[in-house]
């Protein structure tokens, strides 16, 4: 199955970001992509009030993304914000197109390195998977990558895990991102397709607005493709059956005792 990882730099304008999604989906579909992945916070970047941006999954922004996906016969995966508890929002990964329309609410919130995502965001409660052409695909978002237990849960059914991110910059953060993405692929012996926000090259304070470094990592932890900080797209043909071969040789899921 061909996946497109679209490393973009979201703005604070949801309609401008929707136009970016439309252009990238059209291009990816022309190149044979079946699933078109965008990063966390595709609808709107961090660093601005998110309450006015949040919409339900049947709201106009998500509906427009579904129409784009259906127009091009692809499945689109993109980060957005939906209403949460009280005044807070949920950090939601939208999956839409081809009869699918669902969301994953980020479980682990980024209360670290001087940023408190939980002040404005309600945490999700359960892992989410979906199926495209017979392949089960799991979802994770940014800070989730620091929690291997989520990836192991997803790996019980999903040979492919999509990780969207808007990774915060800082000393050692790029190295941590690279290491964690590869480690989670090894933990799960699954493909991990990590799509991050591009480096905006602007100072948005402590808001995590991206460093790029999107990557396709195979079940042995090998980086098949990687971008640097600038916007760009990875097109990757992912062989889900390769996971079976790897797990036969490296049965860490079967061998674990805790």
N, C-alpha and C positions, 0 to 999 in steps of 0.2 A: 504494500500500500504506500502510495506517495504522500508524504506530509510536507507542508510548507510552514516554516517557522519565520514569521514576519516580525523582525526586530524594528520596532517603530519608536518614535518619541512622542508620547501623547502630550497634548496641550490641555489647557483648562476649559476648552470649548468642545462640548460633547458632539456638536454637529460637525465641527472640523475633523474631529477624530473619526466620526462615522464616514466622512468622505474618504479618509485615509484607508479605512477598512474596505470600503467599496473598491477602491483602486487596486489594493493588494489582492483582494479575493479574485478580481477579474484576471489579473496577471497570473496568479498561482493556478487558477483553473485552466487557463490557456496552456500552461506547462504540465498539465496532467495531475495536479494535486487532488487528492480525495478529501483530505482534512487540512484546513487552513488554520493555523494556530497563531494567536496574538498574545501579548503579555498581560500580566496583571495590570489593572488600571488603564485599560485601553480606552474606556469611555471617558475618563478624566484623570489627569495626573494627580498625584499626591501634592500636598502643600497648599491646597485651597479648601474651603468648607465643602464637605461632601454631602451634607444633608440636602441642599437644593438640587444636587445632581442625581440622587438616588431615585430609581424607578423600579416598579415590579417587573417580573419577567414578561408580563403581558403588556408592558408599557411601550411607548413609541420607539425608544432607542433599541430595545431588544427585538421588537417586532420588525424594525427596519433591517436589523442584521439578519434575521430569519429570511426576510424577503431577498436579501442579497445572496444568502447561501442557496436558497431554492432556485434563484435565477441561474446560478452557475453550477447547480447540481453538486454541491460540496457540503461538508459539515464544517461550520466555523466555531472555533473555541476562542473566547475573548473575555478579558476581565472587565467587570462593571461593578456598580454599587446598587444594591437594592435596599429597601427599607428594613431596618433592624428593630431592636427593642427600644422603646422610648424615642429619644432624639438621635439614637445611634443608627448607623447603617450596617449592612452586611457586605463584606468583601467577597463578591460572587464571581465565579467563573461560569459564563454562559456557554452552553453547548446547543447549537441550533442548526437546522437544515436536515433534509432527508427524512422528515417525520420526527426528528428529535427536537425537543425544546425543554431544557432543564438547566439547573444550576447547582454548582457546588459552592457552599459557603466556607471560606477559609477557617480551618479549625484552630491553628496556632497563630496568635496575633503577635505582631512585632513590637514587644515592649522591651526594647534593648537599644544600646548605643545612643541613649538620650532621646529616643522616640517612643511614644506610647500610643500604639495603634488602638488599644482597647479603650482609650478615652472616647473615641468616636465610632468604634466598630464593635458589633456583637459577634462573638465567635460562633462558628458552625459546630455541629455536634456529630456528624457522621461522614464517613468516606463515601465517595460517589464514583461509580463507573458507568460506562455506556458502551454500546456495541455499534460498530460500523463494519458492514460486510463480513460479519462473522467473527471479528476480532474485538475482544473486550479491551477497553482503554480506561485507565484510571486517571484521576485528577489530583493535583497538589498545587499549592500556591506559595511561592516565595519562602517565608520563614518556616513553612512546613518541612523544607529540605533538611532542617536541623534535627528532625525527629524520625529516626529510621523505622520506628514501629508503624507509622502510617504507611510507609512504602511496603513493609512486609505484609500488612493487611491487604493492600491493593494487589500485591503480587500473587495472592492466592487465586485470583481469577484473571488478572490483567498482565499480559506480556508486554504491554506498552503503557507507560505512564507519562502524561503531559504535565510539565511543571511551568506555570507562568510566574513571572517575577517582575518586580520593580525594585531591584536590589539597591540598598543604600551604599553610597561610596564611603571611603575611609581607609586608613592604613590597614593593609592586609585583607581587605574585604574581597577583592578580586580573587586572591589566592584561596580564600575560604570558600567562595562560590564554586570555583573550579573543582576543588577537592571534594566538597559536599555532593555535588552533582554526580561525580564519578563514584563516590562511596555509596550513594543511594542506588545507583545502577547495580553495583556489586552486591549490596545487601539484598536487593529484590531479585537479582538475576533477571532483570527485565530491561527493556529499552527505556531510557529516560530522555525525553525530548524537552529541553529546557529553553524556553523562549523568554528573554528578558527585554525590558525597556532599554532602548539605546541611551547612551550617555548624552544628556541634553546640553552639555557644555555651558550650563547656566547654574548659578547658585540659587537654590530654592531652600536655603536654610538646612534644617535637619531632616527635611522630608526626603524619603527614599525615592528618588526619581530615575534611577537606573544607571548601570555601568556597561550595558551590552553583554557581550560574552555568551550569547545564545549558543547552544551546543546540542549535538546528537551523540549520545553515549550508548554503546551497545551493552549487552548483559554481562560482558566481561570487564566493563569499566573502560573500554577503549573509546577515546573520542574520535568519532568518525568525521565530524565536521564541526567547525567553530567559527563564529564571527568575533570581531574585536568590538570597539565601542560604537562605531558609526552605524546608522541605520542600514539594514540589508535584509536579505532573505536567504534562508537555507531551504533547498529542495532535497528531500532525502527519501529513498525507497527503503522502507523498513520491512524486514522479513520476520514476522512474528514466529514462524516455525524455528528460527534460529534459537529462540529461547528454550525450546524443548531440547535441542542439542546441548546447549550450555548446561541446563539443569541436570541432564544425564551425567555430565562429566563433573559438575561442581554442584552437588545437591545440598547447598547450604540450607535451603528451606526445609528439606526433608530431614536434615541432620540436627537441626536446632532442638534444644531440650528445654528452653525457657520461653 
